[in-house]
């Protein structure tokens, strides 16, 4: 009888520990999901239509010219327009790739592109530095956010 009680208590402790771990992981993912937060902020700001395709800029920092050229080639084959720049005051990652693609700004598309760029950057010893809506989309979002709300009546 004592062994049975001990097994039930141990099983309950393990179950509670697993639940706590799952909750921590979910909270961390939600807090670290920069892509989702930015998409939501742009959408709620009133200037970005998630169903309209706009130019989106993605940024990758790389440690060598050769690795940057490989990333540019891979992204060009995937439909991105990629530019390579040297950043002399960045000793660890002195090359930057600016990859542009016309796409809808929604969570699925942005997460997919960000995941691919993280993968490419990691394979070359680089770092994915995030994304931003292209110039026209960003200025439209800013001007829409600055407009006073419409009055009904």
Chimera marker file (.cmm) of the C-alpha trace (Angstrom):
<marker_set name="trace">
<marker id="1" x="0.000" y="0.000" z="0.000" r="1" g="1" b="0" radius="0.5"/>
<marker id="2" x="2.818" y="2.424" z="0.847" r="1" g="1" b="0" radius="0.5"/>
<marker id="3" x="4.542" y="1.713" z="-2.476" r="1" g="1" b="0" radius="0.5"/>
<marker id="4" x="1.372" y="2.467" z="-4.392" r="1" g="1" b="0" radius="0.5"/>
<marker id="5" x="0.968" y="5.814" z="-2.648" r="1" g="1" b="0" radius="0.5"/>
<marker id="6" x="4.595" y="6.647" z="-3.337" r="1" g="1" b="0" radius="0.5"/>
<marker id="7" x="4.154" y="5.851" z="-7.061" r="1" g="1" b="0" radius="0.5"/>
<marker id="8" x="1.024" y="8.019" z="-7.296" r="1" g="1" b="0" radius="0.5"/>
<marker id="9" x="2.758" y="10.960" z="-5.603" r="1" g="1" b="0" radius="0.5"/>
<marker id="10" x="5.831" y="10.580" z="-7.851" r="1" g="1" b="0" radius="0.5"/>
<marker id="11" x="3.633" y="10.390" z="-10.975" r="1" g="1" b="0" radius="0.5"/>
<marker id="12" x="1.751" y="13.505" z="-9.904" r="1" g="1" b="0" radius="0.5"/>
<marker id="13" x="5.009" y="15.376" z="-9.317" r="1" g="1" b="0" radius="0.5"/>
<marker id="14" x="6.298" y="14.405" z="-12.768" r="1" g="1" b="0" radius="0.5"/>
<marker id="15" x="3.012" y="15.505" z="-14.358" r="1" g="1" b="0" radius="0.5"/>
<marker id="16" x="3.118" y="18.876" z="-12.592" r="1" g="1" b="0" radius="0.5"/>
<marker id="17" x="6.745" y="19.388" z="-13.604" r="1" g="1" b="0" radius="0.5"/>
<marker id="18" x="5.892" y="18.674" z="-17.293" r="1" g="1" b="0" radius="0.5"/>
<marker id="19" x="2.968" y="21.102" z="-17.198" r="1" g="1" b="0" radius="0.5"/>
<marker id="20" x="5.194" y="23.816" z="-15.724" r="1" g="1" b="0" radius="0.5"/>
<marker id="21" x="7.843" y="23.215" z="-18.417" r="1" g="1" b="0" radius="0.5"/>
<marker id="22" x="5.250" y="23.442" z="-21.208" r="1" g="1" b="0" radius="0.5"/>
<marker id="23" x="3.861" y="26.697" z="-19.813" r="1" g="1" b="0" radius="0.5"/>
<marker id="24" x="7.349" y="28.225" z="-19.571" r="1" g="1" b="0" radius="0.5"/>
<marker id="25" x="8.143" y="27.214" z="-23.141" r="1" g="1" b="0" radius="0.5"/>
<marker id="26" x="4.879" y="28.689" z="-24.441" r="1" g="1" b="0" radius="0.5"/>
<marker id="27" x="5.464" y="31.951" z="-22.563" r="1" g="1" b="0" radius="0.5"/>
<marker id="28" x="9.043" y="32.232" z="-23.846" r="1" g="1" b="0" radius="0.5"/>
<marker id="29" x="7.964" y="31.607" z="-27.430" r="1" g="1" b="0" radius="0.5"/>
<marker id="30" x="5.247" y="34.251" z="-27.222" r="1" g="1" b="0" radius="0.5"/>
<marker id="31" x="7.643" y="36.793" z="-25.694" r="1" g="1" b="0" radius="0.5"/>
<marker id="32" x="10.387" y="36.131" z="-28.230" r="1" g="1" b="0" radius="0.5"/>
<marker id="33" x="8.179" y="36.165" z="-31.314" r="1" g="1" b="0" radius="0.5"/>
<marker id="34" x="9.330" y="39.506" z="-32.670" r="1" g="1" b="0" radius="0.5"/>
<marker id="35" x="7.889" y="38.800" z="-36.123" r="1" g="1" b="0" radius="0.5"/>
<marker id="36" x="4.355" y="38.361" z="-34.819" r="1" g="1" b="0" radius="0.5"/>
<marker id="37" x="4.542" y="41.467" z="-32.647" r="1" g="1" b="0" radius="0.5"/>
<marker id="38" x="5.751" y="43.650" z="-35.519" r="1" g="1" b="0" radius="0.5"/>
<marker id="39" x="3.146" y="42.299" z="-37.954" r="1" g="1" b="0" radius="0.5"/>
<marker id="40" x="0.416" y="43.006" z="-35.395" r="1" g="1" b="0" radius="0.5"/>
<marker id="41" x="1.729" y="46.502" z="-34.691" r="1" g="1" b="0" radius="0.5"/>
<marker id="42" x="1.836" y="47.345" z="-38.393" r="1" g="1" b="0" radius="0.5"/>
<marker id="43" x="-1.598" y="45.871" z="-39.013" r="1" g="1" b="0" radius="0.5"/>
<marker id="44" x="-3.196" y="47.677" z="-36.079" r="1" g="1" b="0" radius="0.5"/>
<marker id="45" x="-1.428" y="50.922" z="-36.977" r="1" g="1" b="0" radius="0.5"/>
<marker id="46" x="-3.754" y="51.132" z="-39.937" r="1" g="1" b="0" radius="0.5"/>
<marker id="47" x="-1.232" y="51.525" z="-42.728" r="1" g="1" b="0" radius="0.5"/>
<marker id="48" x="-0.438" y="47.958" z="-43.768" r="1" g="1" b="0" radius="0.5"/>
<marker id="49" x="-3.043" y="45.837" z="-45.505" r="1" g="1" b="0" radius="0.5"/>
<marker id="50" x="-2.118" y="42.184" z="-44.850" r="1" g="1" b="0" radius="0.5"/>
<marker id="51" x="-3.699" y="41.187" z="-48.178" r="1" g="1" b="0" radius="0.5"/>
<marker id="52" x="-1.688" y="43.640" z="-50.300" r="1" g="1" b="0" radius="0.5"/>
<marker id="53" x="1.769" y="42.621" z="-51.457" r="1" g="1" b="0" radius="0.5"/>
<marker id="54" x="4.478" y="45.119" z="-50.489" r="1" g="1" b="0" radius="0.5"/>
<marker id="55" x="8.255" y="45.128" z="-50.645" r="1" g="1" b="0" radius="0.5"/>
<marker id="56" x="9.814" y="43.702" z="-47.483" r="1" g="1" b="0" radius="0.5"/>
<marker id="57" x="13.518" y="44.102" z="-46.611" r="1" g="1" b="0" radius="0.5"/>
<marker id="58" x="15.313" y="41.298" z="-44.761" r="1" g="1" b="0" radius="0.5"/>
<marker id="59" x="18.795" y="41.726" z="-43.288" r="1" g="1" b="0" radius="0.5"/>
<marker id="60" x="21.587" y="39.186" z="-42.748" r="1" g="1" b="0" radius="0.5"/>
<marker id="61" x="25.072" y="39.882" z="-41.330" r="1" g="1" b="0" radius="0.5"/>
<marker id="62" x="27.888" y="37.568" z="-42.448" r="1" g="1" b="0" radius="0.5"/>
<marker id="63" x="31.531" y="36.991" z="-41.496" r="1" g="1" b="0" radius="0.5"/>
<marker id="64" x="33.141" y="36.756" z="-44.956" r="1" g="1" b="0" radius="0.5"/>
<marker id="65" x="32.704" y="37.889" z="-48.523" r="1" g="1" b="0" radius="0.5"/>
<marker id="66" x="32.466" y="34.285" z="-49.731" r="1" g="1" b="0" radius="0.5"/>
<marker id="67" x="29.689" y="33.411" z="-47.282" r="1" g="1" b="0" radius="0.5"/>
<marker id="68" x="27.818" y="36.597" z="-48.208" r="1" g="1" b="0" radius="0.5"/>
<marker id="69" x="28.081" y="35.764" z="-51.913" r="1" g="1" b="0" radius="0.5"/>
<marker id="70" x="26.704" y="32.248" z="-51.267" r="1" g="1" b="0" radius="0.5"/>
<marker id="71" x="23.749" y="33.707" z="-49.354" r="1" g="1" b="0" radius="0.5"/>
<marker id="72" x="23.086" y="36.244" z="-52.138" r="1" g="1" b="0" radius="0.5"/>
<marker id="73" x="23.120" y="33.437" z="-54.730" r="1" g="1" b="0" radius="0.5"/>
<marker id="74" x="20.761" y="31.258" z="-52.675" r="1" g="1" b="0" radius="0.5"/>
<marker id="75" x="18.329" y="34.102" z="-52.030" r="1" g="1" b="0" radius="0.5"/>
<marker id="76" x="18.377" y="35.221" z="-55.669" r="1" g="1" b="0" radius="0.5"/>
<marker id="77" x="17.423" y="31.675" z="-56.697" r="1" g="1" b="0" radius="0.5"/>
<marker id="78" x="14.491" y="31.863" z="-54.242" r="1" g="1" b="0" radius="0.5"/>
<marker id="79" x="13.022" y="35.070" z="-55.695" r="1" g="1" b="0" radius="0.5"/>
<marker id="80" x="14.691" y="37.683" z="-53.499" r="1" g="1" b="0" radius="0.5"/>
<marker id="81" x="16.523" y="40.707" z="-54.860" r="1" g="1" b="0" radius="0.5"/>
<marker id="82" x="19.698" y="40.723" z="-52.761" r="1" g="1" b="0" radius="0.5"/>
<marker id="83" x="22.387" y="43.391" z="-52.345" r="1" g="1" b="0" radius="0.5"/>
<marker id="84" x="25.733" y="42.856" z="-50.672" r="1" g="1" b="0" radius="0.5"/>
<marker id="85" x="27.421" y="45.612" z="-48.674" r="1" g="1" b="0" radius="0.5"/>
<marker id="86" x="30.632" y="45.779" z="-46.702" r="1" g="1" b="0" radius="0.5"/>
<marker id="87" x="30.289" y="47.196" z="-43.181" r="1" g="1" b="0" radius="0.5"/>
<marker id="88" x="33.865" y="48.064" z="-42.144" r="1" g="1" b="0" radius="0.5"/>
<marker id="89" x="33.073" y="48.972" z="-38.515" r="1" g="1" b="0" radius="0.5"/>
<marker id="90" x="31.482" y="45.552" z="-37.785" r="1" g="1" b="0" radius="0.5"/>
<marker id="91" x="34.465" y="43.286" z="-36.974" r="1" g="1" b="0" radius="0.5"/>
<marker id="92" x="32.540" y="40.029" z="-36.372" r="1" g="1" b="0" radius="0.5"/>
<marker id="93" x="30.170" y="40.278" z="-39.340" r="1" g="1" b="0" radius="0.5"/>
<marker id="94" x="31.612" y="42.812" z="-41.791" r="1" g="1" b="0" radius="0.5"/>
<marker id="95" x="29.268" y="41.932" z="-44.680" r="1" g="1" b="0" radius="0.5"/>
<marker id="96" x="25.566" y="42.674" z="-44.843" r="1" g="1" b="0" radius="0.5"/>
<marker id="97" x="23.011" y="41.230" z="-47.224" r="1" g="1" b="0" radius="0.5"/>
<marker id="98" x="19.837" y="43.224" z="-47.806" r="1" g="1" b="0" radius="0.5"/>
<marker id="99" x="17.302" y="40.869" z="-49.395" r="1" g="1" b="0" radius="0.5"/>
<marker id="100" x="14.066" y="42.350" z="-50.743" r="1" g="1" b="0" radius="0.5"/>
<marker id="101" x="10.960" y="40.458" z="-51.717" r="1" g="1" b="0" radius="0.5"/>
<marker id="102" x="7.454" y="41.553" z="-52.663" r="1" g="1" b="0" radius="0.5"/>
<marker id="103" x="5.073" y="39.667" z="-50.416" r="1" g="1" b="0" radius="0.5"/>
<marker id="104" x="2.104" y="40.015" z="-48.100" r="1" g="1" b="0" radius="0.5"/>
<marker id="105" x="2.933" y="41.094" z="-44.575" r="1" g="1" b="0" radius="0.5"/>
<marker id="106" x="1.264" y="38.387" z="-42.542" r="1" g="1" b="0" radius="0.5"/>
<marker id="107" x="2.512" y="36.070" z="-39.816" r="1" g="1" b="0" radius="0.5"/>
<marker id="108" x="2.814" y="32.975" z="-41.979" r="1" g="1" b="0" radius="0.5"/>
<marker id="109" x="4.776" y="34.602" z="-44.798" r="1" g="1" b="0" radius="0.5"/>
<marker id="110" x="7.056" y="36.613" z="-42.543" r="1" g="1" b="0" radius="0.5"/>
<marker id="111" x="7.767" y="33.668" z="-40.224" r="1" g="1" b="0" radius="0.5"/>
<marker id="112" x="8.546" y="31.451" z="-43.200" r="1" g="1" b="0" radius="0.5"/>
<marker id="113" x="10.951" y="33.957" z="-44.743" r="1" g="1" b="0" radius="0.5"/>
<marker id="114" x="12.567" y="34.722" z="-41.370" r="1" g="1" b="0" radius="0.5"/>
<marker id="115" x="13.039" y="31.017" z="-40.679" r="1" g="1" b="0" radius="0.5"/>
<marker id="116" x="14.694" y="30.496" z="-44.064" r="1" g="1" b="0" radius="0.5"/>
<marker id="117" x="17.010" y="33.470" z="-43.578" r="1" g="1" b="0" radius="0.5"/>
<marker id="118" x="17.961" y="32.302" z="-40.058" r="1" g="1" b="0" radius="0.5"/>
<marker id="119" x="18.789" y="28.903" z="-41.533" r="1" g="1" b="0" radius="0.5"/>
<marker id="120" x="20.941" y="30.407" z="-44.314" r="1" g="1" b="0" radius="0.5"/>
<marker id="121" x="22.718" y="32.777" z="-41.927" r="1" g="1" b="0" radius="0.5"/>
<marker id="122" x="23.410" y="30.021" z="-39.398" r="1" g="1" b="0" radius="0.5"/>
<marker id="123" x="24.814" y="27.695" z="-42.050" r="1" g="1" b="0" radius="0.5"/>
<marker id="124" x="27.303" y="30.401" z="-43.075" r="1" g="1" b="0" radius="0.5"/>
<marker id="125" x="28.262" y="31.481" z="-39.547" r="1" g="1" b="0" radius="0.5"/>
<marker id="126" x="26.214" y="34.650" z="-39.842" r="1" g="1" b="0" radius="0.5"/>
<marker id="127" x="23.316" y="36.293" z="-38.072" r="1" g="1" b="0" radius="0.5"/>
<marker id="128" x="19.775" y="37.088" z="-39.213" r="1" g="1" b="0" radius="0.5"/>
<marker id="129" x="19.082" y="40.716" z="-38.278" r="1" g="1" b="0" radius="0.5"/>
<marker id="130" x="15.334" y="40.899" z="-38.902" r="1" g="1" b="0" radius="0.5"/>
<marker id="131" x="13.079" y="42.605" z="-41.409" r="1" g="1" b="0" radius="0.5"/>
<marker id="132" x="11.222" y="45.821" z="-42.116" r="1" g="1" b="0" radius="0.5"/>
<marker id="133" x="8.555" y="46.831" z="-44.602" r="1" g="1" b="0" radius="0.5"/>
<marker id="134" x="10.000" y="48.546" z="-47.656" r="1" g="1" b="0" radius="0.5"/>
<marker id="135" x="10.116" y="52.333" z="-47.900" r="1" g="1" b="0" radius="0.5"/>
<marker id="136" x="6.702" y="52.882" z="-49.505" r="1" g="1" b="0" radius="0.5"/>
<marker id="137" x="4.847" y="50.564" z="-47.134" r="1" g="1" b="0" radius="0.5"/>
<marker id="138" x="6.487" y="52.029" z="-44.054" r="1" g="1" b="0" radius="0.5"/>
<marker id="139" x="5.751" y="55.635" z="-45.002" r="1" g="1" b="0" radius="0.5"/>
<marker id="140" x="2.123" y="54.697" z="-45.728" r="1" g="1" b="0" radius="0.5"/>
<marker id="141" x="1.851" y="53.082" z="-42.292" r="1" g="1" b="0" radius="0.5"/>
<marker id="142" x="3.345" y="56.136" z="-40.586" r="1" g="1" b="0" radius="0.5"/>
<marker id="143" x="1.069" y="58.595" z="-42.375" r="1" g="1" b="0" radius="0.5"/>
<marker id="144" x="-2.005" y="56.469" z="-41.647" r="1" g="1" b="0" radius="0.5"/>
<marker id="145" x="-1.045" y="56.292" z="-37.983" r="1" g="1" b="0" radius="0.5"/>
<marker id="146" x="-0.606" y="60.078" z="-37.862" r="1" g="1" b="0" radius="0.5"/>
<marker id="147" x="-4.055" y="60.795" z="-39.339" r="1" g="1" b="0" radius="0.5"/>
<marker id="148" x="-6.785" y="61.645" z="-36.838" r="1" g="1" b="0" radius="0.5"/>
<marker id="149" x="-9.528" y="59.031" z="-36.548" r="1" g="1" b="0" radius="0.5"/>
<marker id="150" x="-12.659" y="59.527" z="-38.654" r="1" g="1" b="0" radius="0.5"/>
<marker id="151" x="-15.755" y="60.750" z="-36.922" r="1" g="1" b="0" radius="0.5"/>
<marker id="152" x="-19.015" y="58.998" z="-37.531" r="1" g="1" b="0" radius="0.5"/>
<marker id="153" x="-22.232" y="60.752" z="-37.410" r="1" g="1" b="0" radius="0.5"/>
<link id1="1" id2="2" r="1" g="1" b="0" radius="0.2"/>
<link id1="2" id2="3" r="1" g="1" b="0" radius="0.2"/>
<link id1="3" id2="4" r="1" g="1" b="0" radius="0.2"/>
<link id1="4" id2="5" r="1" g="1" b="0" radius="0.2"/>
<link id1="5" id2="6" r="1" g="1" b="0" radius="0.2"/>
<link id1="6" id2="7" r="1" g="1" b="0" radius="0.2"/>
<link id1="7" id2="8" r="1" g="1" b="0" radius="0.2"/>
<link id1="8" id2="9" r="1" g="1" b="0" radius="0.2"/>
<link id1="9" id2="10" r="1" g="1" b="0" radius="0.2"/>
<link id1="10" id2="11" r="1" g="1" b="0" radius="0.2"/>
<link id1="11" id2="12" r="1" g="1" b="0" radius="0.2"/>
<link id1="12" id2="13" r="1" g="1" b="0" radius="0.2"/>
<link id1="13" id2="14" r="1" g="1" b="0" radius="0.2"/>
<link id1="14" id2="15" r="1" g="1" b="0" radius="0.2"/>
<link id1="15" id2="16" r="1" g="1" b="0" radius="0.2"/>
<link id1="16" id2="17" r="1" g="1" b="0" radius="0.2"/>
<link id1="17" id2="18" r="1" g="1" b="0" radius="0.2"/>
<link id1="18" id2="19" r="1" g="1" b="0" radius="0.2"/>
<link id1="19" id2="20" r="1" g="1" b="0" radius="0.2"/>
<link id1="20" id2="21" r="1" g="1" b="0" radius="0.2"/>
<link id1="21" id2="22" r="1" g="1" b="0" radius="0.2"/>
<link id1="22" id2="23" r="1" g="1" b="0" radius="0.2"/>
<link id1="23" id2="24" r="1" g="1" b="0" radius="0.2"/>
<link id1="24" id2="25" r="1" g="1" b="0" radius="0.2"/>
<link id1="25" id2="26" r="1" g="1" b="0" radius="0.2"/>
<link id1="26" id2="27" r="1" g="1" b="0" radius="0.2"/>
<link id1="27" id2="28" r="1" g="1" b="0" radius="0.2"/>
<link id1="28" id2="29" r="1" g="1" b="0" radius="0.2"/>
<link id1="29" id2="30" r="1" g="1" b="0" radius="0.2"/>
<link id1="30" id2="31" r="1" g="1" b="0" radius="0.2"/>
<link id1="31" id2="32" r="1" g="1" b="0" radius="0.2"/>
<link id1="32" id2="33" r="1" g="1" b="0" radius="0.2"/>
<link id1="33" id2="34" r="1" g="1" b="0" radius="0.2"/>
<link id1="34" id2="35" r="1" g="1" b="0" radius="0.2"/>
<link id1="35" id2="36" r="1" g="1" b="0" radius="0.2"/>
<link id1="36" id2="37" r="1" g="1" b="0" radius="0.2"/>
<link id1="37" id2="38" r="1" g="1" b="0" radius="0.2"/>
<link id1="38" id2="39" r="1" g="1" b="0" radius="0.2"/>
<link id1="39" id2="40" r="1" g="1" b="0" radius="0.2"/>
<link id1="40" id2="41" r="1" g="1" b="0" radius="0.2"/>
<link id1="41" id2="42" r="1" g="1" b="0" radius="0.2"/>
<link id1="42" id2="43" r="1" g="1" b="0" radius="0.2"/>
<link id1="43" id2="44" r="1" g="1" b="0" radius="0.2"/>
<link id1="44" id2="45" r="1" g="1" b="0" radius="0.2"/>
<link id1="45" id2="46" r="1" g="1" b="0" radius="0.2"/>
<link id1="46" id2="47" r="1" g="1" b="0" radius="0.2"/>
<link id1="47" id2="48" r="1" g="1" b="0" radius="0.2"/>
<link id1="48" id2="49" r="1" g="1" b="0" radius="0.2"/>
<link id1="49" id2="50" r="1" g="1" b="0" radius="0.2"/>
<link id1="50" id2="51" r="1" g="1" b="0" radius="0.2"/>
<link id1="51" id2="52" r="1" g="1" b="0" radius="0.2"/>
<link id1="52" id2="53" r="1" g="1" b="0" radius="0.2"/>
<link id1="53" id2="54" r="1" g="1" b="0" radius="0.2"/>
<link id1="54" id2="55" r="1" g="1" b="0" radius="0.2"/>
<link id1="55" id2="56" r="1" g="1" b="0" radius="0.2"/>
<link id1="56" id2="57" r="1" g="1" b="0" radius="0.2"/>
<link id1="57" id2="58" r="1" g="1" b="0" radius="0.2"/>
<link id1="58" id2="59" r="1" g="1" b="0" radius="0.2"/>
<link id1="59" id2="60" r="1" g="1" b="0" radius="0.2"/>
<link id1="60" id2="61" r="1" g="1" b="0" radius="0.2"/>
<link id1="61" id2="62" r="1" g="1" b="0" radius="0.2"/>
<link id1="62" id2="63" r="1" g="1" b="0" radius="0.2"/>
<link id1="63" id2="64" r="1" g="1" b="0" radius="0.2"/>
<link id1="64" id2="65" r="1" g="1" b="0" radius="0.2"/>
<link id1="65" id2="66" r="1" g="1" b="0" radius="0.2"/>
<link id1="66" id2="67" r="1" g="1" b="0" radius="0.2"/>
<link id1="67" id2="68" r="1" g="1" b="0" radius="0.2"/>
<link id1="68" id2="69" r="1" g="1" b="0" radius="0.2"/>
<link id1="69" id2="70" r="1" g="1" b="0" radius="0.2"/>
<link id1="70" id2="71" r="1" g="1" b="0" radius="0.2"/>
<link id1="71" id2="72" r="1" g="1" b="0" radius="0.2"/>
<link id1="72" id2="73" r="1" g="1" b="0" radius="0.2"/>
<link id1="73" id2="74" r="1" g="1" b="0" radius="0.2"/>
<link id1="74" id2="75" r="1" g="1" b="0" radius="0.2"/>
<link id1="75" id2="76" r="1" g="1" b="0" radius="0.2"/>
<link id1="76" id2="77" r="1" g="1" b="0" radius="0.2"/>
<link id1="77" id2="78" r="1" g="1" b="0" radius="0.2"/>
<link id1="78" id2="79" r="1" g="1" b="0" radius="0.2"/>
<link id1="79" id2="80" r="1" g="1" b="0" radius="0.2"/>
<link id1="80" id2="81" r="1" g="1" b="0" radius="0.2"/>
<link id1="81" id2="82" r="1" g="1" b="0" radius="0.2"/>
<link id1="82" id2="83" r="1" g="1" b="0" radius="0.2"/>
<link id1="83" id2="84" r="1" g="1" b="0" radius="0.2"/>
<link id1="84" id2="85" r="1" g="1" b="0" radius="0.2"/>
<link id1="85" id2="86" r="1" g="1" b="0" radius="0.2"/>
<link id1="86" id2="87" r="1" g="1" b="0" radius="0.2"/>
<link id1="87" id2="88" r="1" g="1" b="0" radius="0.2"/>
<link id1="88" id2="89" r="1" g="1" b="0" radius="0.2"/>
<link id1="89" id2="90" r="1" g="1" b="0" radius="0.2"/>
<link id1="90" id2="91" r="1" g="1" b="0" radius="0.2"/>
<link id1="91" id2="92" r="1" g="1" b="0" radius="0.2"/>
<link id1="92" id2="93" r="1" g="1" b="0" radius="0.2"/>
<link id1="93" id2="94" r="1" g="1" b="0" radius="0.2"/>
<link id1="94" id2="95" r="1" g="1" b="0" radius="0.2"/>
<link id1="95" id2="96" r="1" g="1" b="0" radius="0.2"/>
<link id1="96" id2="97" r="1" g="1" b="0" radius="0.2"/>
<link id1="97" id2="98" r="1" g="1" b="0" radius="0.2"/>
<link id1="98" id2="99" r="1" g="1" b="0" radius="0.2"/>
<link id1="99" id2="100" r="1" g="1" b="0" radius="0.2"/>
<link id1="100" id2="101" r="1" g="1" b="0" radius="0.2"/>
<link id1="101" id2="102" r="1" g="1" b="0" radius="0.2"/>
<link id1="102" id2="103" r="1" g="1" b="0" radius="0.2"/>
<link id1="103" id2="104" r="1" g="1" b="0" radius="0.2"/>
<link id1="104" id2="105" r="1" g="1" b="0" radius="0.2"/>
<link id1="105" id2="106" r="1" g="1" b="0" radius="0.2"/>
<link id1="106" id2="107" r="1" g="1" b="0" radius="0.2"/>
<link id1="107" id2="108" r="1" g="1" b="0" radius="0.2"/>
<link id1="108" id2="109" r="1" g="1" b="0" radius="0.2"/>
<link id1="109" id2="110" r="1" g="1" b="0" radius="0.2"/>
<link id1="110" id2="111" r="1" g="1" b="0" radius="0.2"/>
<link id1="111" id2="112" r="1" g="1" b="0" radius="0.2"/>
<link id1="112" id2="113" r="1" g="1" b="0" radius="0.2"/>
<link id1="113" id2="114" r="1" g="1" b="0" radius="0.2"/>
<link id1="114" id2="115" r="1" g="1" b="0" radius="0.2"/>
<link id1="115" id2="116" r="1" g="1" b="0" radius="0.2"/>
<link id1="116" id2="117" r="1" g="1" b="0" radius="0.2"/>
<link id1="117" id2="118" r="1" g="1" b="0" radius="0.2"/>
<link id1="118" id2="119" r="1" g="1" b="0" radius="0.2"/>
<link id1="119" id2="120" r="1" g="1" b="0" radius="0.2"/>
<link id1="120" id2="121" r="1" g="1" b="0" radius="0.2"/>
<link id1="121" id2="122" r="1" g="1" b="0" radius="0.2"/>
<link id1="122" id2="123" r="1" g="1" b="0" radius="0.2"/>
<link id1="123" id2="124" r="1" g="1" b="0" radius="0.2"/>
<link id1="124" id2="125" r="1" g="1" b="0" radius="0.2"/>
<link id1="125" id2="126" r="1" g="1" b="0" radius="0.2"/>
<link id1="126" id2="127" r="1" g="1" b="0" radius="0.2"/>
<link id1="127" id2="128" r="1" g="1" b="0" radius="0.2"/>
<link id1="128" id2="129" r="1" g="1" b="0" radius="0.2"/>
<link id1="129" id2="130" r="1" g="1" b="0" radius="0.2"/>
<link id1="130" id2="131" r="1" g="1" b="0" radius="0.2"/>
<link id1="131" id2="132" r="1" g="1" b="0" radius="0.2"/>
<link id1="132" id2="133" r="1" g="1" b="0" radius="0.2"/>
<link id1="133" id2="134" r="1" g="1" b="0" radius="0.2"/>
<link id1="134" id2="135" r="1" g="1" b="0" radius="0.2"/>
<link id1="135" id2="136" r="1" g="1" b="0" radius="0.2"/>
<link id1="136" id2="137" r="1" g="1" b="0" radius="0.2"/>
<link id1="137" id2="138" r="1" g="1" b="0" radius="0.2"/>
<link id1="138" id2="139" r="1" g="1" b="0" radius="0.2"/>
<link id1="139" id2="140" r="1" g="1" b="0" radius="0.2"/>
<link id1="140" id2="141" r="1" g="1" b="0" radius="0.2"/>
<link id1="141" id2="142" r="1" g="1" b="0" radius="0.2"/>
<link id1="142" id2="143" r="1" g="1" b="0" radius="0.2"/>
<link id1="143" id2="144" r="1" g="1" b="0" radius="0.2"/>
<link id1="144" id2="145" r="1" g="1" b="0" radius="0.2"/>
<link id1="145" id2="146" r="1" g="1" b="0" radius="0.2"/>
<link id1="146" id2="147" r="1" g="1" b="0" radius="0.2"/>
<link id1="147" id2="148" r="1" g="1" b="0" radius="0.2"/>
<link id1="148" id2="149" r="1" g="1" b="0" radius="0.2"/>
<link id1="149" id2="150" r="1" g="1" b="0" radius="0.2"/>
<link id1="150" id2="151" r="1" g="1" b="0" radius="0.2"/>
<link id1="151" id2="152" r="1" g="1" b="0" radius="0.2"/>
<link id1="152" id2="153" r="1" g="1" b="0" radius="0.2"/>
</marker_set>
